[in-house]
C-alpha cells in the first residue's frame, strides 16, 4: 500500500462533474475521459478521446497519447482499471484541442487544483488539515479523527522505511501489511473487510475501524518500523519476518486487552452509515 499522507486517489468536482485524479510521482494526474466528459458532455467520451488522438496525431508531430500514463482509477463498479491519465500540462494541451465554452473556467479550476498540491508539498500540514475536514464532513467524531490522522503518519513512516529497504511495489506492501495484520489481529486485511461487510477494493478498512482497532494497528506498524530501522533487513524475506515480529507485539497487547475487557477487539462495526462527504468544487 502506498503512502497515506493524503489519499492517493481522489474525486474532484468541476461544475457537478466528477473528475478522478491520482498522485503519480508526486504530481496530480487526471482521468482524460472524465476531463473530456466535463468539457464536451459527450455521450461517449471514450470514443471522443479516440478520435481526438487520431486527429491531433495527424496535425502535430507529438502524439498526445504518448504523454499520458495508464494508471489505475476506481470505476463506477468499485473496481480499479488502468485508465488514460494526464498531468496538468498535458490536460491543458487537451483542453486547447477541444472547442468548449467551459475551457477557460476549467483551466482556472485546474490551476487551483495544481496550486493546492504545490501547497501541500511545501507544507504537509495542509494535507492533514484537508483530510481532517473530509472526515469531519463524513461525520466522524473528533477523537477518532485524531487517531486516524496519527495512524496515517505512522503508516507513512513505515512505507518510507520499506522504501529505504528497497521495497517499492504495491504487491510487496500488501504482503508485508498482511503479515502485520495477521500477527496483530489473527486475520488478513481482506478477511477483516469481510467481517465488516466492506467492498474488497473501494472501501478503506482503516476508515471503518474502531478506536481500539486503530490503536493496535498503529502499534503493530510503529514497532515494525522501529525494528526495521534498528536491524535494516536487506531482503524481502527478512522484512517479512520483521513485519510479523512487529505485529506480534501488538497482537500480544490486543489479547491482554481482550482478557481484561472480556470481549474481542475485532469488531463488525463500520461507518457505512456515515454521510457521504459533500463534494467541494476545487
BAFI-3210 file (N, C-alpha, C; in Angstrom, 3 decimals, decimal comma, padded with zeros to 6 digits):
// residues 282
n [1|2|3|4|5|6|7|8|9|10|11|12|13|14|15|16|17|18|19|20|21|22|23|24|25|26|27|28|29|30|31|32|33|34|35|36|37|38|39|40|41|42|43|44|45|46|47|48|49|50|51|52|53|54|55|56|57|58|59|60|61|62|63|64|65|66|67|68|69|70|71|72|73|74|75|76|77|78|79|80|81|82|83|84|85|86|87|88|89|90|91|92|93|94|95|96|97|98|99|100|101|102|103|104|105|106|107|108|109|110|111|112|113|114|115|116|117|118|119|120|121|122|123|124|125|126|127|128|129|130|131|132|133|134|135|136|137|138|139|140|141|142|143|144|145|146|147|148|149|150|151|152|153|154|155|156|157|158|159|160|161|162|163|164|165|166|167|168|169|170|171|172|173|174|175|176|177|178|179|180|181|182|183|184|185|186|187|188|189|190|191|192|193|194|195|196|197|198|199|200|201|202|203|204|205|206|207|208|209|210|211|212|213|214|215|216|217|218|219|220|221|222|223|224|225|226|227|228|229|230|231|232|233|234|235|236|237|238|239|240|241|242|243|244|245|246|247|248|249|250|251|252|253|254|255|256|257|258|259|260|261|262|263|264|265|266|267|268|269|270|271|272|273|274|275|276|277|278|279|280|281|282]
n.u [000,847|000,507|001,869|000,110|-000,261|-001,835|-004,906|-004,326|-005,813|-008,376|-011,585|-012,380|-014,365|-015,868|-018,040|-020,195|-019,432|-017,713|-014,290|-011,828|-008,741|-005,267|-002,290|000,874|004,195|004,453|002,785|-000,272|-002,368|-004,879|-007,998|-008,390|-010,676|-012,686|-012,197|-012,745|-015,444|-016,487|-016,008|-017,195|-019,627|-020,180|-021,839|-020,383|-017,509|-015,150|-014,980|-014,809|-012,313|-010,657|-010,994|-010,041|-007,333|-006,415|-006,918|-005,314|-002,819|-002,493|-002,244|-000,082|003,404|004,054|002,412|-000,508|-001,371|000,961|001,937|000,394|-000,399|-000,984|-002,850|-004,150|-007,516|-010,468|-013,480|-017,025|-018,056|-016,749|-014,347|-010,853|-009,334|-006,960|-006,419|-006,399|-004,447|-003,504|-001,003|-001,006|000,002|-000,354|-003,116|-003,915|-003,110|-004,838|-007,262|-007,011|-007,426|-010,052|-013,043|-014,862|-017,133|-016,591|-013,930|-012,132|-013,064|-012,505|-009,727|-008,980|-009,973|-008,385|-005,845|-006,082|-006,419|-003,920|-002,289|-003,018|-001,903|000,825|001,049|000,571|002,794|004,845|004,010|003,161|001,283|-001,000|-002,163|-002,879|-004,753|-006,756|-007,545|-008,547|-010,780|-012,275|-012,955|-014,450|-016,628|-017,750|-018,803|-017,423|-016,330|-014,381|-012,254|-011,803|-010,935|-008,507|-006,973|-007,004|-005,611|-003,136|-002,467|-002,152|000,163|002,013|001,839|002,911|005,559|006,339|006,110|008,019|010,288|010,239|010,729|013,329|014,491|014,480|012,045|009,292|007,052|003,472|002,337|004,215|004,078|001,471|001,697|003,473|001,984|-000,163|001,109|001,677|-000,929|-002,013|-000,460|-001,166|-004,026|-004,826|-005,960|-006,092|-006,029|-007,984|-009,673|-010,529|-012,024|-014,194|-015,442|-016,357|-018,094|-017,317|-016,544|-014,234|-012,199|-012,917|-013,385|-011,794|-010,273|-009,308|-010,722|-012,973|-012,488|-012,633|-011,795|-010,003|-009,152|-007,795|-005,751|-004,264|-003,477|-001,817|000,156|001,308|002,406|004,113|005,984|007,045|008,308|010,286|011,839|012,756|014,251|016,264|017,468|017,776|016,935|017,988|016,757|013,674|012,384|013,469|012,389|009,730|009,750|010,386|008,088|006,187|007,090|006,806|004,029|003,307|003,910|001,910|-000,199|000,033|-000,487|-003,098|-004,473|-004,113|-005,561|-008,126|-008,584|-008,755|-010,964|-012,912|-013,997|-013,921|-011,616|-011,720|-014,061|-017,357|-018,292|-018,787|-018,455|-020,316|-022,770|-022,315|-022,521|-022,182|-019,354|-019,606|-019,179|-016,724|-016,271|-013,293]
n.v [-001,195|002,248|005,430|007,247|009,919|011,780|011,076|008,719|008,434|010,532|012,162|014,884|017,806|019,468|021,859|020,157|017,847|014,815|014,402|012,184|011,812|011,129|010,563|010,533|009,955|012,117|014,067|015,436|013,468|013,374|011,857|011,397|010,783|011,631|014,362|015,078|014,367|016,250|018,634|018,404|017,081|014,795|011,831|009,613|009,717|008,222|007,389|009,899|010,732|008,845|009,485|012,062|011,736|010,574|012,669|014,765|013,626|013,585|016,241|017,242|016,699|015,544|013,092|013,077|010,966|009,640|011,099|010,557|008,514|005,158|004,610|003,219|003,661|004,067|002,624|002,952|000,579|-000,018|-001,302|-001,208|000,077|000,252|003,398|006,058|008,715|012,108|014,604|017,956|019,780|018,374|018,037|020,685|020,993|019,214|020,457|022,715|021,606|021,048|022,370|024,292|026,044|025,858|025,797|027,878|028,362|025,784|025,659|027,508|026,211|023,891|024,966|025,848|023,448|022,278|024,162|023,840|021,361|021,950|023,584|021,674|020,022|021,744|022,381|020,022|019,916|021,117|019,216|017,345|018,854|019,210|016,598|016,098|017,787|016,478|014,047|015,109|016,101|013,720|012,912|011,741|011,305|013,670|012,685|010,201|010,951|012,195|009,986|008,520|010,210|010,265|007,612|007,539|009,047|007,398|005,168|006,233|006,678|004,043|003,041|004,639|003,632|001,025|001,600|002,505|000,137|-000,851|-001,753|-001,431|-002,024|-002,203|-004,669|-005,996|-004,313|-004,880|-007,560|-007,437|-005,796|-007,466|-009,440|-008,071|-007,517|-010,119|-011,032|-009,197|-009,153|-011,675|-012,139|-011,419|-008,230|-008,409|-010,424|-009,155|-007,072|-008,494|-009,283|-006,843|-006,218|-004,864|-003,532|-005,102|-003,585|-000,868|000,394|001,748|-000,060|000,952|003,251|002,342|001,299|000,761|002,702|001,144|-000,751|000,866|001,779|-000,568|-001,285|000,866|000,447|-002,033|-001,316|000,764|-000,476|-002,323|-000,572|000,536|-001,738|-002,466|-000,207|-000,417|-002,946|-003,057|-004,819|-006,639|-008,057|-009,093|-011,227|-011,103|-008,705|-009,450|-011,130|-009,299|-007,706|-009,508|-009,876|-007,301|-006,994|-009,024|-008,029|-006,104|-007,862|-009,406|-007,437|-006,822|-009,211|-009,297|-007,049|-007,784|-009,872|-008,518|-006,866|-008,625|-009,121|-009,268|-007,410|-007,170|-006,048|-005,948|-003,523|-000,713|002,251|002,737|003,881|006,495|009,885|010,724|012,525|015,970|017,044|019,217|021,892|022,192]
n.w [000,000|-000,746|000,337|002,921|003,466|002,159|000,501|-002,025|-004,364|-005,551|-005,761|-007,616|-008,224|-010,880|-011,632|-010,965|-012,230|-011,911|-011,516|-011,734|-010,034|-009,478|-007,555|-008,984|-009,010|-007,290|-008,368|-009,591|-011,627|-014,063|-014,976|-018,320|-019,779|-018,021|-017,970|-020,623|-020,726|-018,966|-020,303|-022,822|-022,597|-023,924|-025,029|-025,356|-024,219|-024,392|-027,053|-028,198|-027,239|-028,474|-031,235|-031,119|-030,478|-032,825|-034,629|-033,600|-033,806|-036,538|-037,003|-035,590|-034,705|-032,270|-030,362|-028,517|-026,883|-026,149|-024,118|-022,030|-019,152|-018,208|-015,595|-012,555|-011,754|-009,797|-010,883|-011,712|-010,840|-008,572|-008,833|-009,781|-012,664|-015,358|-016,698|-019,082|-018,136|-017,473|-016,864|-015,442|-017,369|-019,803|-019,768|-020,096|-022,720|-023,984|-023,452|-025,051|-027,485|-027,627|-028,585|-026,536|-024,435|-021,813|-021,447|-020,479|-017,763|-016,820|-017,043|-015,087|-012,839|-012,895|-012,531|-009,919|-008,512|-009,010|-007,741|-005,076|-004,605|-004,783|-002,560|-000,558|-000,796|-000,048|002,495|004,455|006,506|005,608|003,964|005,869|007,266|005,330|005,010|007,555|007,541|005,603|006,876|008,966|007,553|006,827|009,167|011,277|014,703|016,644|018,289|017,136|014,580|015,202|015,991|013,619|011,835|013,086|012,776|010,018|009,676|010,986|009,348|006,997|007,786|008,058|005,398|004,214|005,457|004,440|001,771|002,011|002,438|-000,045|-000,997|-002,925|-004,535|-004,841|-004,418|-002,796|-000,571|000,213|000,955|003,145|004,832|005,305|006,798|009,170|009,997|010,334|012,451|014,373|014,568|013,853|011,415|007,872|006,061|003,989|004,936|007,194|006,099|005,108|007,467|008,352|006,372|004,046|000,764|-001,463|-002,769|-002,968|-000,530|002,262|004,746|007,206|007,561|008,677|011,100|014,653|017,637|019,251|017,351|015,550|017,237|017,883|015,344|014,709|016,670|015,903|013,402|014,084|015,807|014,015|012,219|013,900|014,572|012,035|011,313|013,179|012,661|009,918|007,610|004,736|002,745|001,168|002,432|004,984|005,809|005,911|008,126|010,085|009,965|010,886|013,498|014,538|014,352|016,103|018,613|018,921|018,736|021,064|022,973|022,249|022,861|025,626|026,331|025,493|027,277|029,710|029,225|028,546|026,067|022,435|020,479|017,779|015,549|014,091|013,492|011,396|009,359|007,440|007,523|007,759|006,618|003,166|002,105|001,452|-001,780|-002,697|-004,835|-006,367]
ca.u [000,000|001,314|001,793|-001,238|-000,289|-003,100|-005,435|-003,642|-006,790|-009,452|-012,580|-012,560|-015,625|-015,919|-019,419|-021,040|-018,841|-016,664|-013,007|-010,924|-007,337|-004,421|-000,916|001,878|005,472|004,218|002,089|-001,627|-002,727|-006,329|-008,607|-008,660|-012,085|-013,506|-011,999|-013,489|-016,869|-016,845|-015,919|-017,998|-020,888|-020,362|-022,435|-019,343|-016,221|-014,055|-014,904|-014,344|-010,876|-010,007|-010,986|-009,218|-005,933|-006,139|-006,899|-004,155|-001,632|-002,363|-001,962|001,176|004,419|003,895|001,128|-000,991|-001,498|002,265|002,207|-000,495|000,030|-002,039|-002,844|-005,365|-008,517|-011,679|-014,605|-018,332|-018,367|-015,946|-013,067|-009,860|-008,894|-005,982|-007,124|-005,550|-004,362|-002,580|-000,623|-001,632|000,449|-000,997|-004,547|-004,060|-002,991|-006,087|-008,289|-006,832|-007,865|-011,490|-013,855|-015,864|-017,269|-016,140|-012,471|-011,472|-013,345|-011,824|-008,312|-008,829|-010,182|-007,221|-004,727|-006,301|-006,133|-002,479|-001,698|-003,229|-000,931|002,107|000,979|000,668|004,172|005,652|003,528|002,353|000,201|-002,204|-002,778|-003,510|-005,929|-007,791|-008,069|-009,358|-012,050|-013,010|-013,531|-015,490|-017,790|-018,352|-019,489|-016,628|-016,049|-013,072|-011,197|-011,494|-010,165|-007,137|-006,280|-006,854|-004,532|-001,888|-002,187|-001,677|001,562|002,799|001,883|003,840|006,917|006,616|006,356|009,318|011,290|010,272|011,420|014,754|014,923|014,305|010,748|008,511|005,849|002,249|002,133|005,071|003,492|000,275|002,143|004,021|000,858|-000,928|001,871|001,445|-002,337|-002,214|000,164|-001,873|-005,445|-005,088|-006,614|-005,546|-006,930|-009,111|-010,586|-011,082|-013,052|-015,376|-016,091|-017,016|-019,036|-016,804|-016,150|-012,849|-011,226|-013,343|-013,540|-010,584|-010,535|-008,992|-011,791|-014,097|-012,002|-012,943|-010,618|-009,051|-008,589|-006,797|-004,622|-003,416|-002,885|-000,691|001,209|001,990|003,193|005,180|007,017|007,686|009,210|011,427|012,691|013,386|015,290|017,361|018,138|017,996|016,880|018,422|015,991|012,232|012,026|013,831|011,396|008,508|009,917|010,288|006,673|005,495|007,504|006,171|002,619|003,141|003,899|000,554|-001,104|000,107|-001,189|-004,532|-005,003|-004,155|-006,674|-009,367|-008,753|-009,197|-012,284|-013,864|-014,620|-012,985|-011,333|-012,132|-015,463|-018,093|-018,708|-018,220|-019,004|-021,044|-023,958|-021,931|-022,928|-021,203|-018,810|-020,051|-018,143|-016,407|-015,678|-011,943]
ca.v [000,000|003,432|006,376|007,669|011,295|012,250|009,976|008,589|008,705|011,383|012,645|016,327|018,152|020,682|022,152|018,983|016,698|014,144|014,232|011,347|012,201|010,268|011,023|009,707|010,646|013,350|015,053|015,013|013,028|013,413|010,965|012,108|010,546|012,483|015,737|015,224|014,322|017,508|019,735|018,213|016,419|013,755|010,594|008,598|010,414|007,345|007,486|011,262|010,733|008,060|010,284|013,233|011,326|010,390|013,980|015,520|012,982|013,989|017,669|017,579|015,647|014,872|012,428|013,325|009,738|009,229|011,882|010,068|007,329|004,220|004,498|002,587|004,510|003,329|002,802|003,001|-000,719|-000,187|-001,922|-000,306|-000,282|001,160|004,461|007,128|009,860|013,127|015,607|019,258|020,348|017,657|018,352|022,000|020,779|018,571|021,497|023,576|020,880|020,808|023,592|024,234|027,280|025,592|025,667|028,840|028,020|024,542|026,000|028,142|025,143|023,018|025,694|025,878|022,104|022,126|025,038|023,228|020,279|022,592|023,998|020,501|019,542|022,679|022,379|018,808|020,101|021,472|017,964|016,782|019,661|018,907|015,274|016,257|018,366|015,444|013,135|015,844|016,142|012,384|012,732|011,031|012,075|014,316|011,838|009,171|011,610|012,392|008,688|008,151|011,017|009,785|006,336|007,830|009,471|006,201|004,350|006,847|006,386|002,639|002,865|005,269|002,673|-000,067|002,103|002,524|-001,266|-001,127|-002,392|-000,349|-002,418|-002,270|-006,070|-006,272|-003,590|-005,612|-008,787|-007,059|-005,300|-008,652|-010,104|-007,309|-007,702|-011,490|-011,136|-008,303|-009,495|-013,071|-012,177|-010,504|-007,102|-008,865|-011,132|-008,133|-006,365|-009,354|-009,212|-005,541|-006,057|-003,826|-003,933|-005,557|-002,593|000,530|000,956|001,665|-000,762|001,767|004,240|001,667|000,691|001,397|003,290|000,098|-001,350|001,821|001,819|-001,749|-001,193|001,796|-000,179|-003,028|-000,677|001,542|-001,408|-002,844|000,480|000,656|-002,925|-002,394|000,834|-000,912|-004,110|-002,794|-006,056|-006,386|-008,872|-009,041|-012,252|-010,592|-007,677|-010,170|-011,601|-008,107|-007,331|-010,471|-009,591|-006,051|-007,273|-009,905|-007,174|-005,566|-008,981|-009,741|-006,368|-006,971|-010,351|-008,911|-006,099|-008,558|-010,633|-007,583|-006,327|-009,716|-009,087|-009,186|-006,084|-007,243|-005,649|-005,843|-002,126|000,063|003,607|002,831|004,713|007,897|010,664|010,903|013,867|016,942|017,293|020,636|022,262|022,617]
ca.w [000,000|-000,869|001,438|003,245|003,946|001,606|-000,295|-003,304|-005,411|-005,063|-006,702|-007,627|-008,867|-011,681|-012,038|-010,814|-012,925|-011,155|-012,211|-010,947|-010,111|-008,661|-007,453|-009,655|-008,879|-006,536|-009,194|-009,921|-012,970|-014,158|-015,954|-019,570|-020,120|-017,169|-018,429|-021,882|-020,398|-018,325|-021,264|-024,042|-022,293|-024,931|-024,535|-025,423|-024,134|-024,806|-028,499|-028,475|-026,960|-029,541|-032,461|-030,873|-030,588|-034,256|-035,259|-033,128|-034,360|-037,935|-037,055|-034,944|-034,644|-030,982|-030,181|-027,159|-026,095|-025,629|-022,921|-020,981|-018,413|-017,845|-014,143|-012,054|-011,120|-009,434|-011,790|-011,056|-010,256|-007,375|-009,166|-010,354|-014,016|-015,952|-017,408|-019,598|-017,223|-017,952|-015,882|-015,655|-018,646|-020,908|-019,734|-020,730|-024,172|-024,399|-023,402|-026,219|-028,676|-027,528|-028,621|-025,470|-023,659|-020,452|-021,457|-019,602|-016,356|-016,475|-016,858|-013,774|-011,860|-012,944|-011,932|-008,473|-008,014|-009,036|-006,733|-003,780|-004,450|-004,501|-001,161|000,298|-000,842|000,722|003,869|004,603|007,466|004,857|003,530|007,056|007,586|004,347|005,318|008,761|007,121|004,883|007,862|009,691|006,663|006,834|010,433|012,271|015,918|016,648|018,856|016,132|013,516|015,695|015,923|012,206|011,257|013,665|012,120|008,663|009,798|011,322|008,129|006,069|008,261|007,757|003,961|003,961|005,890|003,458|000,574|002,342|002,315|-001,478|-001,221|-003,501|-005,252|-004,048|-004,048|-001,642|000,565|000,633|001,629|004,447|005,637|005,709|007,866|010,401|010,371|010,828|013,769|015,299|014,740|013,501|010,107|006,871|005,777|003,170|005,836|008,087|005,340|005,039|008,776|008,454|005,268|003,151|-000,586|-001,464|-003,211|-002,982|000,807|003,062|006,003|008,380|007,731|009,328|012,331|015,933|018,280|019,626|016,139|015,054|018,174|017,731|014,008|014,843|017,469|015,077|012,351|014,716|016,270|012,804|011,734|014,815|014,413|010,717|011,360|014,014|012,087|008,491|006,811|003,360|001,799|001,395|003,414|006,312|006,143|006,280|009,498|010,930|009,993|011,760|014,875|014,947|014,558|017,268|019,811|019,003|018,967|022,492|023,692|021,962|023,613|027,036|026,460|025,380|028,518|030,744|028,894|028,396|024,730|021,311|019,913|016,376|015,550|012,831|013,343|010,301|009,266|006,182|007,705|007,798|005,472|002,108|002,216|000,440|-002,782|-002,772|-006,133|-006,072]
c.u [000,876|001,145|000,375|-001,298|-001,507|-003,641|-004,755|-004,574|-007,948|-010,437|-012,660|-013,841|-015,509|-017,347|-020,306|-020,518|-017,696|-015,425|-012,103|-009,488|-006,539|-003,009|000,018|003,173|005,285|003,545|000,694|-001,732|-004,243|-006,831|-008,973|-010,131|-012,999|-013,405|-012,814|-014,992|-017,331|-016,884|-016,910|-019,407|-021,223|-020,961|-021,427|-017,970|-015,036|-013,866|-014,385|-012,822|-010,113|-009,886|-010,084|-007,734|-005,531|-006,009|-005,654|-002,872|-001,415|-001,977|-000,581|002,134|004,249|002,494|000,693|-000,967|-000,165|002,610|001,317|000,104|-001,181|-001,948|-004,178|-006,248|-009,756|-012,816|-015,911|-018,707|-017,536|-014,599|-012,134|-009,382|-007,852|-006,703|-006,134|-005,608|-003,296|-002,246|-001,230|-001,269|-000,259|-002,494|-004,798|-003,996|-004,263|-007,213|-008,229|-007,360|-009,368|-012,246|-014,979|-015,931|-016,789|-014,620|-011,795|-011,783|-012,615|-010,341|-008,090|-008,987|-008,948|-006,016|-004,847|-005,991|-004,627|-001,793|-001,854|-002,235|000,450|002,158|001,186|002,086|005,054|005,267|002,601|001,200|-001,107|-002,932|-003,501|-004,797|-007,072|-008,399|-008,947|-010,736|-012,915|-013,690|-014,628|-016,769|-018,501|-019,073|-018,721|-016,404|-014,599|-011,963|-010,819|-010,615|-008,711|-006,345|-006,021|-005,697|-003,176|-001,481|-001,650|-000,204|002,472|002,933|002,879|005,288|007,310|006,918|007,668|010,447|011,382|010,961|012,921|015,351|014,740|013,067|009,806|007,198|004,651|001,968|002,954|004,549|002,298|000,654|002,654|002,915|000,019|-000,220|001,653|000,030|-002,588|-001,637|-000,570|-003,268|-005,777|-005,770|-005,939|-006,497|-008,147|-010,146|-011,270|-012,218|-014,341|-016,153|-016,896|-017,994|-018,622|-016,477|-014,656|-011,866|-011,641|-013,445|-012,299|-010,908|-010,355|-010,022|-012,998|-013,667|-012,475|-011,661|-009,567|-008,388|-007,526|-005,553|-003,691|-002,795|-001,669|000,472|002,006|002,885|004,342|006,320|007,765|008,691|010,463|012,386|013,462|014,495|016,510|018,158|018,465|018,027|017,187|017,760|014,508|011,806|012,348|012,841|010,063|008,585|009,821|008,833|005,885|005,830|006,839|004,695|002,370|003,127|002,500|-000,452|-001,139|-000,652|-002,698|-005,146|-005,109|-005,323|-008,007|-009,644|-009,279|-010,625|-013,355|-014,596|-013,537|-012,821|-011,793|-013,637|-016,064|-018,494|-018,025|-018,894|-019,745|-022,265|-023,616|-022,314|-021,805|-020,674|-019,300|-018,906|-017,948|-015,743|-014,318|-011,463]
c.v [001,237|004,332|006,849|009,116|012,009|011,096|009,915|008,898|009,506|011,681|014,163|016,624|019,485|020,855|020,913|017,730|016,129|013,951|013,404|011,815|011,316|010,824|010,023|010,504|012,059|014,451|014,523|014,612|012,879|012,426|011,761|011,974|011,462|013,946|016,001|015,233|015,645|018,667|019,619|017,702|015,371|012,510|009,455|009,276|009,545|007,418|008,866|011,334|009,970|008,878|011,506|012,892|011,154|011,736|014,770|014,940|013,411|015,460|018,020|016,390|014,831|014,288|012,568|012,067|009,289|009,980|011,454|008,831|006,453|003,981|003,918|003,595|003,680|003,661|002,798|001,669|-001,019|-000,832|-000,906|-000,829|000,723|002,133|005,489|008,318|010,827|014,104|016,954|019,854|019,695|017,913|019,722|021,872|020,143|019,596|022,381|022,922|020,610|022,141|023,510|025,560|027,111|025,590|026,599|028,576|026,758|024,795|026,610|027,111|024,254|023,680|025,719|024,524|021,877|022,946|024,454|022,099|020,846|023,023|022,812|019,948|020,421|022,675|021,182|018,951|020,480|020,226|017,302|017,532|019,374|017,534|015,324|016,794|017,334|014,481|013,820|015,904|014,794|012,089|011,957|011,903|012,566|013,402|010,707|009,759|011,791|011,096|008,298|008,912|010,599|008,462|006,524|008,233|008,287|005,298|004,923|006,577|004,948|002,442|003,544|004,313|001,508|000,376|002,153|001,128|-001,766|-001,972|-001,306|-000,775|-002,520|-003,693|-006,431|-005,564|-004,368|-006,876|-008,469|-006,561|-006,467|-009,398|-009,401|-007,557|-009,092|-011,642|-010,292|-008,800|-010,956|-013,234|-011,175|-009,321|-007,511|-009,592|-010,159|-007,379|-007,190|-009,299|-007,931|-005,276|-004,978|-004,400|-004,202|-004,448|-001,152|001,177|000,685|001,057|000,156|002,866|003,652|000,957|001,469|001,981|002,231|-000,523|-000,429|001,819|000,634|-001,821|-000,271|001,152|-001,174|-002,385|000,150|000,643|-001,997|-001,838|000,556|-000,532|-002,846|-001,351|000,372|-002,002|-003,960|-004,086|-005,776|-007,293|-008,762|-010,046|-011,797|-009,521|-008,314|-010,645|-010,442|-007,674|-008,250|-010,202|-008,316|-006,243|-008,120|-009,113|-006,601|-006,671|-009,400|-008,714|-006,464|-008,076|-010,022|-007,955|-006,836|-009,347|-009,738|-007,097|-007,402|-009,699|-008,960|-007,742|-006,037|-007,049|-005,650|-004,402|-001,472|001,433|003,813|003,726|006,190|008,599|010,725|012,329|014,764|017,211|018,810|020,936|022,864|023,657]
c.w [000,000|000,333|001,650|003,716|003,425|000,777|-001,645|-004,456|-004,832|-006,180|-006,555|-008,396|-009,596|-012,180|-012,028|-011,491|-012,096|-012,023|-011,315|-011,128|-009,162|-008,638|-008,124|-009,667|-008,320|-007,341|-009,508|-011,391|-012,993|-015,215|-017,204|-019,963|-019,314|-017,594|-019,687|-021,612|-019,791|-019,316|-022,403|-023,781|-023,358|-024,294|-024,546|-025,405|-024,547|-026,324|-028,920|-028,307|-028,045|-030,822|-032,319|-031,002|-032,045|-034,945|-034,871|-033,701|-035,800|-038,058|-036,517|-034,972|-033,357|-030,855|-028,735|-026,303|-025,508|-024,353|-021,753|-020,317|-018,129|-016,335|-013,668|-011,328|-010,827|-010,387|-011,005|-010,420|-009,011|-007,611|-009,806|-011,702|-014,487|-016,877|-017,919|-018,652|-017,721|-016,839|-016,271|-017,009|-019,824|-020,943|-020,359|-022,250|-024,725|-024,452|-024,642|-027,490|-028,679|-027,571|-027,597|-024,736|-022,216|-020,332|-020,455|-018,133|-015,909|-016,253|-015,485|-012,656|-011,755|-012,279|-010,408|-007,850|-007,944|-007,967|-005,338|-003,540|-004,137|-003,038|-000,223|000,326|000,032|002,197|004,073|005,589|006,769|004,384|004,705|007,394|006,621|004,613|006,564|008,409|006,405|005,851|008,674|008,863|006,634|008,148|011,477|013,506|015,943|017,183|017,909|015,036|013,948|015,618|014,475|011,570|011,807|013,020|010,716|008,691|010,110|010,108|007,133|006,480|007,941|006,275|003,552|004,339|004,920|002,167|000,803|002,255|000,880|-001,765|-001,709|-004,144|-004,315|-003,583|-002,821|-000,396|001,125|001,408|003,030|005,385|006,153|006,839|009,196|010,905|010,953|012,228|014,805|015,615|014,433|012,161|009,168|006,685|004,952|004,023|006,790|007,390|005,258|006,346|008,903|007,313|004,277|001,782|-000,594|-001,800|-002,964|-001,605|001,655|004,426|007,201|008,619|008,448|010,608|013,553|016,518|018,616|018,400|015,538|015,932|017,981|016,337|014,044|015,591|016,640|014,033|012,932|015,174|015,075|012,255|012,583|014,666|013,096|010,699|012,148|013,312|010,602|007,649|005,351|002,328|002,143|002,457|004,830|006,761|006,534|007,725|010,481|011,072|010,938|013,220|015,396|015,226|015,788|018,567|020,017|019,295|020,435|023,326|023,471|022,806|025,102|027,286|026,416|026,659|029,627|030,496|028,768|027,073|023,663|020,849|018,456|016,291|014,152|012,533|012,148|010,281|007,952|006,305|007,736|006,520|004,438|002,179|001,093|-000,522|-002,931|-004,103|-005,863|-007,069]
res [x|x|x|x|x|x|x|x|x|x|x|x|x|x|x|x|x|x|x|x|x|x|x|x|x|x|x|x|x|x|x|x|x|x|x|x|x|x|x|x|x|x|x|x|x|x|x|x|x|x|x|x|x|x|x|x|x|x|x|x|x|x|x|x|x|x|x|x|x|x|x|x|x|x|x|x|x|x|x|x|x|x|x|x|x|x|x|x|x|x|x|x|x|x|x|x|x|x|x|x|x|x|x|x|x|x|x|x|x|x|x|x|x|x|x|x|x|x|x|x|x|x|x|x|x|x|x|x|x|x|x|x|x|x|x|x|x|x|x|x|x|x|x|x|x|x|x|x|x|x|x|x|x|x|x|x|x|x|x|x|x|x|x|x|x|x|x|x|x|x|x|x|x|x|x|x|x|x|x|x|x|x|x|x|x|x|x|x|x|x|x|x|x|x|x|x|x|x|x|x|x|x|x|x|x|x|x|x|x|x|x|x|x|x|x|x|x|x|x|x|x|x|x|x|x|x|x|x|x|x|x|x|x|x|x|x|x|x|x|x|x|x|x|x|x|x|x|x|x|x|x|x|x|x|x|x|x|x|x|x|x|x|x|x|x|x|x|x|x|x|x|x|x|x|x|x|x|x|x|x|x|x]
***
